[in-house]
């Protein structure tokens, strides 16, 4: 019997013994790999029953099978209730981010519109998450960035609150372009009184809260009063506000009911699960967002919905509405409700049986979930077909299962700001959570071989190899990868493929190179080639995006750093004053001299460096 088989039997015996001793009590379990790293964190009403279910012979989901194959040890923490277990589970997931947990942080947090607490001229702006901004009042969340930005522009046109940063606001000596296009009343230079500006702020708050009818009455009174005083310019200002308000009210006439709710619907088909989250605030549907959590679709929909809801409210959003309306009743619904109340320190009701307008919201969420699932399913079936064709194509070369594919690419500009990217795909598509970027250091500029070597060593010293490892390049890059994997003694664990551009570097003419096999030149209509090209192009996109960001950041800072007499403080003053490097480049010498701490002589030097 081989050493590997013996160790596997020892592991199985040890885990079976451990499971038998688990209690029938609520708690949290941590599954560890051979290095002691946490693979997965879960909660349970009964630790014994839940953990034992992972080792049933009927498990079909590939992710669960892969998890079980890597479990080396299991640790448990007993809690006093299921609610306590749920809270502890989410805290541990946040702290350790285990690779097999459903983590929704791949999606950016929702946008909020907020009004700052600055006096006497608060700022109107938007940003992601409540915790990332200055103190103030928050409105939202807006699942769609477009919806949030559209609302913000509307607020600018109607109520003309400032949106500039406090630094920019304090340093203004004359009105900016926003004043000229009637999107700000220039409080920075005193063109609006604090009282009138406060009225604009109050109207903005009332509008965002859905009280637009009261604003309508107020604006009519103000317009008539201004006209009676023969102040026709001010009367025209209120008339324009009324016109825009009527237009918005006409669009929103369908939303006549009050209420704040998140409406969550789940749908599943052919191994894919979709969850739609519809956001309702002030009786208005602000938008929706689709999620495709990587869950075991053979589990009951209610269980997968329960897992999603806990992940969503503990990982993604920091906003808890008064109601959560869901498409399926949950077995642990009361425990989740208690946990949310405890976590947010705010009341919430989780509902499934709803009527009238709320039933319409739920129908809308279900419709969106099913529609998104249908679209995703089309993409999924095509992806499955491509994986199947690739396996058939590579059958003479390897008999291993093909599920996980990783691809590396190198990006730089003449050796500057070199970045290596690693993208990951499996039969469910791109696994963006597993993507990685590597900033390459201590090599000669432009040496792609050295860059590839450094990236491969840094990744596979710690991470297991995929079924296929794609290298964007020909025989040279392939041999470099072979050398690295040989040094790490893991070459036999993967199939190495070099993807070389064909004649004229045209897409579809790629040639696949192997270590011990003849090159493969697939036809342009091959689905296997389409899959490889798609993964290679994604690696290229991911690398070049990071490279350009790093390069541009370095260049933007270095332009000012070479100017004699311009220290860090003055550089910061310049950038804050003009709002960025592009605006600074457009400034005249006189405008540069007007910045605090610059003066005429230094302004002349700065202008000369930037424009000659």
C-alpha positions in Angstrom: 0.0 0.0 0.0 1.3 3.5 -1.0 2.2 6.1 1.6 -0.6 8.4 0.2 -3.3 5.7 0.6 -2.1 5.1 4.2 -2.3 8.8 5.1 -5.8 9.1 3.5 -7.0 6.1 5.6 -5.5 7.7 8.7 -7.2 11.0 7.9 -10.6 9.3 7.4 -10.3 7.3 10.6 -9.4 10.4 12.6 -12.3 12.4 11.2 -14.8 9.6 11.8 -13.7 9.4 15.4 -14.0 13.2 15.8 -17.5 13.3 14.2 -18.8 10.6 16.6 -17.7 12.7 19.6 -19.5 15.8 18.4 -22.5 17.0 20.6 -26.1 17.4 19.4 -25.9 21.1 20.4 -25.9 24.4 18.4 -22.6 25.9 17.5 -20.0 26.8 14.9 -17.6 24.4 13.1 -14.3 25.3 11.4 -12.9 22.9 8.8 -9.1 23.1 8.5 -6.6 21.9 5.9 -3.3 20.1 6.6 -1.6 23.4 7.3 -4.2 24.4 9.8 -5.7 27.1 7.6 -9.5 27.5 7.7 -11.2 26.2 4.6 -14.8 26.7 5.7 -16.9 28.1 8.6 -20.5 27.0 9.2 -23.2 27.1 11.9 -25.5 24.3 13.0 -28.5 23.5 15.2 -26.8 20.2 15.8 -23.1 20.1 15.3 -23.1 16.3 15.1 -25.7 16.0 12.3 -24.5 18.9 10.3 -20.8 18.0 10.2 -21.7 14.3 9.5 -23.7 15.4 6.4 -20.5 16.5 4.7 -19.2 12.9 4.6 -22.3 11.3 3.1 -21.7 9.3 -0.1 -24.5 11.1 -2.0 -22.7 14.5 -2.2 -22.6 15.5 -5.8 -21.7 19.2 -5.8 -18.1 19.5 -7.0 -17.3 22.4 -4.6 -18.4 20.3 -1.6 -16.5 17.3 -2.8 -13.4 19.4 -3.2 -13.8 20.9 0.3 -14.2 17.4 1.9 -11.1 16.2 0.1 -9.0 18.9 1.7 -10.4 18.6 5.3 -7.7 17.5 7.7 -9.2 18.6 11.0 -12.4 20.1 12.4 -12.8 22.5 15.3 -16.1 23.4 17.0 -17.4 26.1 19.2 -20.6 25.4 21.2 -23.0 28.3 21.6 -26.1 28.8 23.7 -28.5 29.3 20.7 -28.8 29.2 17.0 -28.9 33.0 16.8 -25.6 33.2 18.7 -24.1 30.6 16.4 -25.2 32.6 13.3 -23.6 35.8 14.7 -20.3 34.0 15.6 -20.2 32.3 12.1 -20.5 35.7 10.3 -17.8 37.2 12.5 -15.4 34.3 11.7 -16.1 34.6 8.0 -15.4 38.3 8.1 -12.1 37.7 10.0 -10.7 34.7 8.1 -12.5 34.9 4.6 -12.4 31.1 4.2 -12.1 30.0 0.5 -15.2 27.7 0.5 -17.6 30.1 2.2 -20.1 32.1 0.1 -18.5 35.5 0.3 -20.3 38.3 -1.6 -17.6 40.9 -1.3 -16.8 40.4 -5.0 -19.6 42.8 -5.6 -19.1 46.4 -4.6 -21.1 47.7 -1.7 -24.2 49.7 -2.6 -24.2 53.5 -3.3 -25.7 56.0 -0.9 -26.5 59.6 -1.4 -25.5 61.6 1.6 -25.7 65.2 2.9 -22.8 66.1 5.1 -23.0 67.6 8.5 -20.9 70.7 7.5 -22.4 74.0 8.6 -23.7 76.3 7.3 -23.2 74.9 3.8 -23.6 71.1 3.7 -22.3 69.1 0.8 -24.4 66.7 -1.4 -22.5 63.7 -2.7 -22.6 59.9 -3.1 -20.3 57.1 -2.2 -20.2 53.3 -1.5 -21.2 52.2 2.0 -22.3 54.3 5.0 -19.1 53.8 6.9 -16.7 55.3 4.4 -17.8 58.9 4.5 -18.0 61.9 6.8 -20.9 62.3 9.2 -24.2 63.2 7.8 -27.6 61.9 6.6 -27.7 59.0 4.2 -30.3 58.1 1.6 -30.5 54.8 -0.2 -29.1 52.3 -0.9 -29.1 52.5 -4.7 -28.3 49.1 -6.2 -27.6 50.8 -9.5 -24.7 53.3 -9.8 -26.6 54.9 -12.7 -29.7 55.4 -10.6 -27.7 57.1 -7.8 -25.8 59.4 -10.2 -29.0 60.2 -12.0 -30.7 61.2 -8.7 -27.7 63.3 -7.8 -27.7 65.2 -11.1 -31.4 65.8 -10.6 -30.8 67.2 -7.1 -28.1 69.5 -8.5 -30.5 70.9 -11.1 -33.4 71.3 -8.7 -31.9 72.5 -5.5 -28.3 73.4 -6.5 -26.5 72.2 -3.4 -22.7 72.1 -3.6 -20.9 68.8 -4.3 -17.2 70.0 -4.1 -14.8 68.7 -1.4 -14.4 70.9 1.7 -10.8 71.7 0.7 -11.9 72.9 -2.8 -14.8 74.8 -1.2 -12.6 76.7 1.3 -10.1 77.8 -1.3 -12.4 79.2 -4.0 -12.1 82.9 -4.8 -14.6 83.0 -7.6 -17.6 80.8 -8.7 -16.7 77.6 -10.5 -18.3 76.1 -13.7 -21.1 74.4 -11.6 -22.4 77.9 -10.9 -22.3 78.9 -14.6 -24.4 75.9 -15.6 -26.8 76.5 -12.8 -26.0 73.4 -10.7 -24.7 75.3 -7.7 -25.5 78.7 -6.1 -21.9 79.4 -5.2 -22.0 79.4 -1.4 -18.2 79.4 -1.5 -18.1 83.1 -2.4 -21.3 84.2 -0.6 -23.7 84.4 -3.6 -26.4 82.7 -1.5 -27.4 83.3 2.1 -27.1 80.6 4.7 -30.9 80.8 5.2 -31.7 80.3 1.5 -29.1 77.5 1.3 -30.7 75.8 4.4 -34.0 75.9 2.6 -32.4 74.1 -0.4 -31.0 71.5 1.9 -34.4 70.9 3.6 -36.1 70.6 0.2 -33.4 68.1 -0.9 -33.9 66.0 2.3 -37.7 66.1 1.9 -37.5 65.0 -1.8 -35.1 62.1 -1.0 -37.5 61.0 1.8 -40.4 61.0 -0.8 -42.2 64.1 0.5 -42.2 65.9 -2.9 -45.9 67.0 -2.6 -45.0 69.4 0.3 -42.1 70.8 -1.7 -44.5 71.5 -4.6 -46.8 73.6 -2.4 -43.9 75.5 -0.8 -42.3 76.3 -4.2 -45.7 77.7 -5.6 -45.9 80.0 -2.6 -42.3 81.2 -3.0 -42.8 81.8 -6.7 -46.0 83.9 -6.2 -44.4 85.9 -3.4 -41.3 86.7 -5.5 -43.6 87.7 -8.4 -45.6 90.0 -6.1 -42.3 91.7 -5.1 -41.5 92.1 -8.8 -38.4 89.8 -8.3 -38.9 88.1 -11.6 -35.5 86.4 -11.6 -36.1 84.7 -8.4 -39.7 83.8 -9.5 -38.2 82.2 -12.6 -35.8 80.2 -10.4 -38.7 78.7 -8.5 -40.7 78.2 -11.7 -37.8 76.1 -13.1 -37.7 74.0 -9.9 -41.4 73.4 -10.1 -41.2 72.3 -13.7 -38.5 69.7 -12.9 -40.4 68.6 -9.8 -43.6 68.0 -11.8 -41.6 66.0 -14.3 -40.2 63.8 -11.6 -43.6 63.4 -9.9 -45.1 62.3 -13.2 -42.5 59.5 -13.5 -43.0 58.4 -9.9 -46.8 58.6 -9.8 -46.9 54.8 -9.8 -45.3 54.6 -6.4 -48.0 55.8 -4.1 -47.4 53.6 -1.1 -45.0 54.3 1.8 -42.5 51.7 3.1 -38.9 50.6 3.2 -38.1 47.0 2.3 -35.6 44.7 0.7 -37.4 42.2 -1.5 -35.4 39.0 -2.0 -36.3 36.2 -4.5 -34.4 33.1 -5.3 -34.5 30.8 -8.4 -32.5 27.8 -9.4 -32.1 25.6 -12.5 -29.5 23.2 -14.0 -27.1 23.8 -11.2 -27.2 27.6 -11.2 -28.8 29.7 -8.4 -29.8 33.3 -8.8 -30.9 35.7 -6.1 -32.5 39.1 -6.9 -32.5 41.9 -4.3 -35.0 44.6 -5.0 -34.5 47.8 -3.0 -37.6 49.8 -2.0 -37.3 53.1 -0.1 -40.0 55.7 0.6 -42.4 53.4 -1.4 -40.2 53.8 -4.5 -38.3 50.9 -6.2 -34.7 52.2 -6.4 -33.5 49.3 -8.4 -32.4 45.7 -8.1 -29.3 43.6 -8.3 -28.7 40.0 -9.2 -26.4 37.7 -7.4 -25.2 34.2 -8.4 -23.9 32.6 -5.2 -21.8 29.5 -5.5 -24.0 27.2 -3.5 -25.1 23.6 -3.8 -28.2 23.8 -6.0 -29.3 20.3 -4.8 -30.0 21.8 -1.3 -33.5 23.2 -0.7 -34.0 26.7 -2.0 -35.0 27.9 1.4 -31.6 26.8 2.9 -29.6 28.5 0.1 -31.8 31.6 0.6 -31.0 31.6 4.3 -27.3 31.3 3.6 -27.5 34.2 1.1 -29.4 36.5 3.5 -26.9 36.1 6.3 -24.0 36.7 4.0 -25.7 39.7 2.4 -26.6 41.6 5.5 -23.3 40.7 7.4 -20.9 41.2 4.4 -22.4 43.5 1.8 -24.9 46.0 3.0 -24.8 48.2 6.0 -28.4 49.2 5.7 -31.3 47.3 7.3 -34.8 48.3 6.2 -37.9 47.8 8.3 -39.0 44.8 6.2 -37.3 42.0 4.4 -39.8 40.3 2.0 -38.6 36.9 0.8 -39.8 34.4 -1.7 -39.4 31.3 0.5 -40.0 30.7 4.2 -36.9 29.9 6.1 -36.4 27.1 8.7 -34.2 29.5 10.7 -36.2 32.6 10.0 -36.7 33.6 13.6 -33.0 33.1 14.4 -31.9 35.2 11.4 -34.4 38.0 12.4 -33.0 38.1 16.0 -29.4 38.1 14.7 -30.1 41.0 12.4 -31.8 43.0 15.2 -28.9 42.3 17.4 -26.3 43.2 14.8 -27.9 46.4 13.5 -29.6 47.4 16.7 -32.7 48.1 14.7 -36.1 46.4 14.3 -36.8 44.3 11.2 -39.6 41.9 10.2 -38.9 39.1 7.7 -42.1 38.3 5.7 -43.1 35.8 3.2 -46.9 36.1 3.0 -47.6 39.7 1.7 -50.5 41.3 -0.2 -51.3 44.2 -2.5 -48.3 46.5 -3.3 -45.8 44.3 -1.4 -47.0 41.2 -3.3 -46.3 43.2 -6.5 -42.8 44.0 -5.3 -42.2 40.3 -4.6 -43.6 39.3 -8.0 -41.2 41.8 -9.6 -38.2 40.3 -7.7 -39.2 36.8 -8.7 -39.6 37.9 -12.4 -36.1 39.5 -12.4 -34.5 36.4 -10.7 -36.0 34.0 -13.3 -35.1 36.3 -16.2 -31.5 36.7 -15.0 -31.3 32.9 -14.4 -32.5 32.3 -17.9 -29.8 34.6 -19.4 -27.1 33.1 -17.2 -28.2 29.6 -18.0 -27.6 30.2 -21.7 -24.1 31.4 -20.9 -23.6 28.4 -18.6 -24.6 25.8 -21.1 -22.2 27.3 -23.7 -19.4 27.3 -21.1 -20.2 23.6 -20.3 -20.0 22.8 -24.0 -16.7 24.6 -24.3 -15.2 22.7 -21.4 -16.5 19.4 -22.8 -14.9 20.1 -26.2 -11.6 21.1 -24.5 -11.6 17.8 -22.6 -12.2 15.8 -25.8 -9.5 17.8 -27.6 -6.9 17.2 -24.9 -7.9 13.5 -24.4 -4.8 12.2 -26.2 -2.6 14.3 -24.0 -4.2 14.0 -20.5 -6.9 11.8 -18.9 -7.3 14.1 -15.9 -10.6 15.8 -15.2 -10.6 19.4 -16.3 -12.4 21.8 -14.0 -10.1 24.5 -12.8 -8.0 26.5 -15.2 -5.6 29.3 -14.3 -3.9 31.7 -16.7 -1.0 34.1 -16.3 -0.1 37.2 -18.3 2.6 40.0 -17.9 1.9 43.7 -18.6 4.3 46.6 -18.7 5.3 49.7 -20.7 8.9 49.5 -21.8 9.7 47.7 -18.6 7.9 50.2 -16.4 5.4 49.2 -13.6 5.4 45.5 -14.4 2.4 43.6 -13.3 1.6 39.8 -13.5 -2.0 38.7 -13.5 -3.6 35.4 -12.6 -7.2 34.7 -13.6 -9.2 31.6 -12.6 -12.0 29.8 -14.4 -14.0 26.7 -13.6 -17.1 25.2 -15.1 -19.2 27.9 -13.4 -17.2 30.6 -15.2 -14.8 33.2 -14.0 -14.0 32.9 -10.3 -13.1 36.6 -9.8 -12.7 36.1 -6.0 -9.6 34.0 -6.8 -8.0 36.5 -9.2 -4.7 37.8 -8.2 -2.3 40.6 -9.3 1.4 40.6 -8.6 3.6 43.7 -8.6 6.9 42.5 -10.0 10.1 43.8 -8.3 13.9 43.4 -8.5 14.1 42.3 -12.1 15.6 44.0 -15.2 12.9 46.1 -16.9 11.2 44.3 -19.8 12.4 40.8 -18.7 9.1 38.9 -19.2 10.7 35.6 -18.3 11.9 36.8 -15.0 8.6 38.4 -14.3 6.7 35.2 -15.1 9.1 33.2 -12.9 8.6 35.5 -9.9 4.8 35.4 -10.3 4.6 31.6 -10.5 6.9 31.1 -7.5 4.9 33.5 -5.4 1.6 31.8 -6.3 2.4 28.1 -6.2 4.5 28.2 -3.1 1.3 28.6 -1.3 -1.6 27.6 -3.6 -2.4 24.2 -5.1 -2.1 23.9 -8.9 -5.1 23.9 -11.2 -6.0 21.2 -13.6 -4.7 23.3 -16.5 -2.1 26.1 -16.2 -2.2 28.5 -19.2 0.8 30.7 -19.9 0.3 33.6 -22.4 3.4 33.0 -24.5 5.3 30.5 -26.6 7.9 27.9 -25.9 10.2 30.4 -24.0 7.5 31.2 -21.4 6.4 27.6 -21.3 9.9 26.4 -20.5 10.2 29.1 -17.8 7.0 27.8 -16.2 8.3 24.2 -16.4 11.5 25.2 -14.7 9.6 26.9 -11.8 7.2 23.9 -11.3 10.1 21.5 -11.4 11.9 23.5 -8.7 8.8 23.4 -6.6 8.4 19.6 -7.3 4.8 20.0 -8.5 5.2 19.7 -12.3 3.2 16.5 -12.5 0.2 18.0 -10.8 -1.0 20.1 -13.8 -1.1 20.3 -17.6 1.0 23.2 -18.7 -0.1 24.9 -22.0 1.6 27.9 -23.7 -0.7 30.0 -25.8 1.3 31.5 -28.6 -0.1 34.0 -31.0 -0.3 32.7 -34.6 0.6 34.3 -37.9 0.2 38.0 -37.9 -0.9 37.9 -34.3 -4.5 37.5 -35.4 -7.1 36.2 -33.0 -8.2 32.7 -33.8 -4.8 31.6 -35.1 -3.3 30.8 -31.7 -1.0 27.7 -31.4 -1.0 25.6 -28.2 2.4 24.4 -27.0 3.0 21.5 -24.5 5.9 20.1 -22.6 6.0 16.6 -24.0 3.7 16.8 -27.0 3.6 18.4 -30.4 2.0 21.8 -30.7 -1.7 21.9 -31.4 -3.2 24.2 -34.0 -7.0 24.3 -33.5 -9.5 25.5 -36.2 -10.8 29.0 -35.7 -14.3 27.7 -34.9 -13.2 25.3 -32.2 -15.1 25.8 -28.9 -12.0 24.6 -27.1 -10.0 27.3 -28.7 -12.7 29.9 -27.9 -12.5 28.9 -24.2 -8.7 29.3 -24.1 -8.8 32.6 -26.0 -11.5 33.9 -23.6 -9.4 33.0 -20.5 -6.2 34.4 -22.1 -8.0 37.7 -23.0 -9.3 38.0 -19.5 -5.8 37.6 -18.1 -4.6 40.2 -20.4 -7.4 42.6 -19.5 -6.8 42.1 -15.8 -3.0 42.6 -16.1 -3.2 45.7 -18.3 -5.8 47.4 -16.1 -3.6 47.1 -13.0 -0.5 48.0 -14.9 -2.0 51.2 -16.3 -3.3 52.2 -12.9 0.1 51.7 -11.3 1.9 53.4 -14.2 -0.4 56.4 -14.2 -0.2 56.8 -10.4 3.6 56.7 -10.6 3.8 59.2 -13.4 1.2 61.7 -11.9 3.2 61.8 -8.7 6.6 61.9 -10.2 5.9 64.9 -12.4 5.5 67.2 -9.4 8.2 65.4 -7.3 11.0 66.5 -9.7 10.2 70.2 -9.3 12.8 71.9 -7.0 11.3 73.7 -4.0 8.0 71.8 -4.3 7.7 69.6 -1.2 5.0 67.2 -0.2 2.9 69.8 1.5 2.9 72.2 -1.4 2.2 69.4 -3.9 -0.8 68.5 -1.8 -2.0 72.1 -1.7 -1.7 72.3 -5.5 -3.6 69.1 -6.1 -6.3 70.0 -3.6 -6.7 73.5 -4.9 -7.2 72.5 -8.5 -8.9 69.1 -7.8 -6.4 66.8 -9.6 -3.4 66.7 -12.0 -5.5 67.2 -15.1 -7.0 70.4 -13.7 -3.5 71.5 -12.6 -2.1 71.0 -16.1 -4.8 73.4 -17.4 -4.0 76.2 -14.9 -2.3 79.4 -16.0 0.9 80.7 -14.3 -1.2 83.4 -12.6 -3.6 80.8 -11.2 -0.6 78.7 -9.9 0.8 81.8 -8.1 -2.5 82.3 -6.3 -2.3 79.0 -4.5 -1.2 79.3 -0.8 2.5 78.9 -0.4 3.4 79.0 -4.1 4.2 82.6 -5.2 5.3 84.0 -8.6 8.8 82.5 -8.8 7.8 79.0 -7.9 4.7 79.3 -10.1 6.9 80.1 -13.1 9.1 77.1 -12.4 6.1 74.8 -12.0 4.5 76.1 -15.2 7.7 75.6 -17.1 8.2 72.0 -16.0 4.6 71.1 -16.8 4.5 72.6 -20.2 7.9 72.5 -21.7 
